[in-house]
Amino acid sequence: MPLRRKGAKNSDMEKLLSIEEEKIGKQIVNASFIVHKALGPGLLEKVYEVCLSHELRKLGLAVERQLDIPIIKDGIRRYVNTK
C-alpha cells in the first residue's frame, strides 16, 4: 500500500512511495548521516561516495558507483565515463 507524507497534497503528479521504497530511502539518509558524522565536512566527494557505499552494503543494499551513461547522438550509442 502506498504511503503519503504528512501534509502532502493530493495530485496526479505526486508519486507515492511503497513501504519498501520508504524503508530504503530512510536507510540511505541514515547512512549518509553516519558517514558525515564520522568524517565531517570538507573532504573530496569521492571519499564520501566510497564510505556511503560501504555503509549501504553493510545494510545489505546493492550499490553500484560511477556507472557509464549511455548517450545516443545521430544514431550512434556512446558511453560517457563519469569517473
FIKOLZA-1660 file (N, C-alpha, C; in steps of 0.1 Angstrom, whole numbers, plus 5000, padded with zeros to 4 digits):
% residues 83
   i   px   py   pz ch aa at
   1 5008 4988 5000  A  M  N
   1 5000 5000 5000  A  M CA
   1 5009 5012 5000  A  M  C
   2 5006 5022 4991  A  P  N
   2 5014 5034 4991  A  P CA
   2 5013 5043 5003  A  P  C
   3 5024 5050 5006  A  L  N
   3 5024 5059 5018  A  L CA
   3 5024 5073 5013  A  L  C
   4 5018 5082 5021  A  R  N
   4 5018 5096 5018  A  R CA
   4 5024 5104 5029  A  R  C
   5 5033 5113 5026  A  R  N
   5 5039 5121 5037  A  R CA
   5 5028 5130 5043  A  R  C
   6 5030 5133 5056  A  K  N
   6 5021 5142 5063  A  K CA
   6 5021 5155 5056  A  K  C
   7 5009 5160 5054  A  G  N
   7 5008 5173 5047  A  G CA
   7 5009 5173 5032  A  G  C
   8 5011 5161 5026  A  A  N
   8 5012 5160 5012  A  A CA
   8 4998 5163 5006  A  A  C
   9 4998 5170 4995  A  K  N
   9 4986 5174 4988  A  K CA
   9 4983 5163 4977  A  K  C
  10 4970 5161 4975  A  N  N
  10 4965 5152 4965  A  N CA
  10 4968 5157 4951  A  N  C
  11 4975 5150 4943  A  S  N
  11 4979 5155 4930  A  S CA
  11 4981 5143 4921  A  S  C
  12 4977 5144 4908  A  D  N
  12 4980 5133 4899  A  D CA
  12 4995 5133 4896  A  D  C
  13 5002 5144 4898  A  M  N
  13 5017 5144 4896  A  M CA
  13 5025 5138 4907  A  M  C
  14 5018 5137 4919  A  E  N
  14 5026 5132 4931  A  E CA
  14 5027 5117 4930  A  E  C
  15 5040 5112 4931  A  K  N
  15 5042 5098 4932  A  K CA
  15 5043 5093 4946  A  K  C
  16 5035 5083 4949  A  L  N
  16 5036 5078 4963  A  L CA
  16 5046 5067 4963  A  L  C
  17 5053 5066 4975  A  L  N
  17 5063 5056 4977  A  L CA
  17 5057 5044 4983  A  L  C
  18 5062 5032 4979  A  S  N
  18 5058 5020 4986  A  S CA
  18 5065 5019 4999  A  S  C
  19 5061 5010 5007  A  I  N
  19 5067 5008 5020  A  I CA
  19 5082 5005 5019  A  I  C
  20 5085 4996 5009  A  E  N
  20 5099 4992 5007  A  E CA
  20 5107 5004 5002  A  E  C
  21 5102 5013 4994  A  E  N
  21 5109 5025 4989  A  E CA
  21 5112 5034 5001  A  E  C
  22 5102 5036 5009  A  E  N
  22 5103 5044 5021  A  E CA
  22 5114 5039 5030  A  E  C
  23 5114 5026 5032  A  K  N
  23 5124 5019 5041  A  K CA
  23 5138 5021 5035  A  K  C
  24 5140 5019 5022  A  I  N
  24 5153 5021 5016  A  I CA
  24 5158 5036 5017  A  I  C
  25 5148 5045 5014  A  G  N
  25 5151 5059 5015  A  G CA
  25 5156 5063 5029  A  G  C
  26 5150 5058 5039  A  K  N
  26 5154 5061 5053  A  K CA
  26 5168 5055 5056  A  K  C
  27 5170 5043 5050  A  Q  N
  27 5183 5037 5052  A  Q CA
  27 5194 5045 5046  A  Q  C
  28 5192 5051 5034  A  I  N
  28 5201 5059 5027  A  I CA
  28 5204 5072 5035  A  I  C
  29 5194 5078 5039  A  V  N
  29 5195 5091 5047  A  V CA
  29 5203 5088 5060  A  V  C
  30 5199 5078 5067  A  N  N
  30 5206 5074 5080  A  N CA
  30 5221 5071 5077  A  N  C
  31 5224 5063 5067  A  A  N
  31 5238 5060 5063  A  A CA
  31 5245 5073 5060  A  A  C
  32 5239 5082 5053  A  S  N
  32 5246 5095 5050  A  S CA
  32 5249 5103 5062  A  S  C
  33 5240 5103 5072  A  F  N
  33 5243 5110 5085  A  F CA
  33 5255 5103 5092  A  F  C
  34 5255 5090 5092  A  I  N
  34 5266 5082 5098  A  I CA
  34 5279 5086 5092  A  I  C
  35 5280 5086 5079  A  V  N
  35 5292 5090 5072  A  V CA
  35 5296 5104 5075  A  V  C
  36 5287 5113 5074  A  H  N
  36 5290 5127 5077  A  H CA
  36 5295 5129 5091  A  H  C
  37 5288 5123 5101  A  K  N
  37 5292 5124 5115  A  K CA
  37 5306 5119 5117  A  K  C
  38 5309 5108 5110  A  A  N
  38 5323 5101 5112  A  A CA
  38 5334 5109 5105  A  A  C
  39 5331 5115 5094  A  L  N
  39 5341 5122 5086  A  L CA
  39 5342 5137 5087  A  L  C
  40 5330 5143 5090  A  G  N
  40 5329 5157 5090  A  G CA
  40 5329 5163 5076  A  G  C
  41 5329 5176 5075  A  P  N
  41 5328 5183 5062  A  P CA
  41 5342 5185 5056  A  P  C
  42 5342 5189 5043  A  G  N
  42 5355 5193 5037  A  G CA
  42 5363 5183 5029  A  G  C
  43 5359 5171 5029  A  L  N
  43 5366 5161 5021  A  L CA
  43 5362 5161 5007  A  L  C
  44 5369 5154 4998  A  L  N
  44 5365 5152 4984  A  L CA
  44 5353 5144 4984  A  L  C
  45 5345 5146 4973  A  E  N
  45 5332 5139 4972  A  E CA
  45 5335 5124 4971  A  E  C
  46 5345 5120 4964  A  K  N
  46 5349 5106 4963  A  K CA
  46 5350 5098 4976  A  K  C
  47 5355 5105 4986  A  V  N
  47 5357 5099 4999  A  V CA
  47 5344 5096 5005  A  V  C
  48 5334 5106 5004  A  Y  N
  48 5321 5103 5010  A  Y CA
  48 5314 5092 5002  A  Y  C
  49 5316 5092 4989  A  E  N
  49 5310 5082 4980  A  E CA
  49 5314 5068 4984  A  E  C
  50 5327 5066 4986  A  V  N
  50 5332 5053 4990  A  V CA
  50 5327 5049 5003  A  V  C
  51 5327 5058 5013  A  C  N
  51 5322 5055 5026  A  C CA
  51 5307 5052 5027  A  C  C
  52 5299 5060 5019  A  L  N
  52 5285 5058 5019  A  L CA
  52 5282 5044 5012  A  L  C
  53 5288 5041 5002  A  S  N
  53 5286 5028 4995  A  S CA
  53 5289 5017 5005  A  S  C
  54 5300 5018 5013  A  H  N
  54 5303 5008 5023  A  H CA
  54 5292 5007 5033  A  H  C
  55 5287 5018 5038  A  E  N
  55 5276 5018 5048  A  E CA
  55 5263 5011 5042  A  E  C
  56 5260 5014 5030  A  L  N
  56 5248 5008 5023  A  L CA
  56 5250 4993 5021  A  L  C
  57 5262 4989 5018  A  R  N
  57 5264 4975 5016  A  R CA
  57 5263 4967 5029  A  R  C
  58 5267 4974 5040  A  K  N
  58 5266 4968 5053  A  K CA
  58 5251 4965 5057  A  K  C
  59 5243 4973 5051  A  L  N
  59 5228 4972 5053  A  L CA
  59 5222 4962 5044  A  L  C
  60 5230 4956 5035  A  G  N
  60 5225 4946 5026  A  G CA
  60 5220 4952 5013  A  G  C
  61 5222 4965 5010  A  L  N
  61 5217 4971 4998  A  L CA
  61 5227 4969 4987  A  L  C
  62 5222 4967 4975  A  A  N
  62 5231 4966 4963  A  A CA
  62 5235 4980 4959  A  A  C
  63 5248 4982 4957  A  V  N
  63 5253 4995 4953  A  V CA
  63 5263 4994 4941  A  V  C
  64 5260 5003 4932  A  E  N
  64 5270 5005 4920  A  E CA
  64 5274 5019 4920  A  E  C
  65 5286 5022 4918  A  R  N
  65 5291 5035 4918  A  R CA
  65 5297 5039 4904  A  R  C
  66 5294 5052 4901  A  Q  N
  66 5300 5058 4889  A  Q CA
  66 5299 5050 4876  A  Q  C
  67 5287 5046 4873  A  L  N
  67 5284 5039 4861  A  L CA
  67 5285 5047 4848  A  L  C
  68 5289 5041 4838  A  D  N
  68 5289 5048 4825  A  D CA
  68 5275 5051 4820  A  D  C
  69 5273 5063 4814  A  I  N
  69 5260 5067 4810  A  I CA
  69 5259 5066 4795  A  I  C
  70 5249 5058 4790  A  P  N
  70 5248 5057 4775  A  P CA
  70 5242 5069 4769  A  P  C
  71 5248 5074 4759  A  I  N
  71 5243 5086 4752  A  I CA
  71 5241 5082 4737  A  I  C
  72 5230 5086 4731  A  I  N
  72 5227 5083 4717  A  I CA
  72 5227 5096 4710  A  I  C
  73 5236 5098 4700  A  K  N
  73 5236 5111 4692  A  K CA
  73 5238 5107 4678  A  K  C
  74 5229 5112 4669  A  D  N
  74 5229 5109 4655  A  D CA
  74 5229 5093 4652  A  D  C
  75 5222 5086 4661  A  G  N
  75 5220 5072 4659  A  G CA
  75 5232 5064 4664  A  G  C
  76 5242 5070 4670  A  I  N
  76 5254 5063 4675  A  I CA
  76 5253 5063 4690  A  I  C
  77 5255 5051 4695  A  R  N
  77 5255 5050 4710  A  R CA
  77 5269 5051 4715  A  R  C
  78 5271 5059 4725  A  R  N
  78 5284 5060 4732  A  R CA
  78 5282 5060 4746  A  R  C
  79 5292 5056 4754  A  Y  N
  79 5291 5055 4768  A  Y CA
  79 5300 5066 4774  A  Y  C
  80 5294 5075 4782  A  V  N
  80 5302 5085 4789  A  V CA
  80 5307 5080 4802  A  V  C
  81 5320 5081 4804  A  N  N
  81 5326 5077 4817  A  N CA
  81 5324 5088 4827  A  N  C
  82 5318 5085 4838  A  T  N
  82 5315 5096 4848  A  T CA
  82 5326 5096 4859  A  T  C
  83 5336 5088 4858  A  K  N
  83 5346 5087 4869  A  K CA
  83 5355 5099 4868  A  K  C
% end
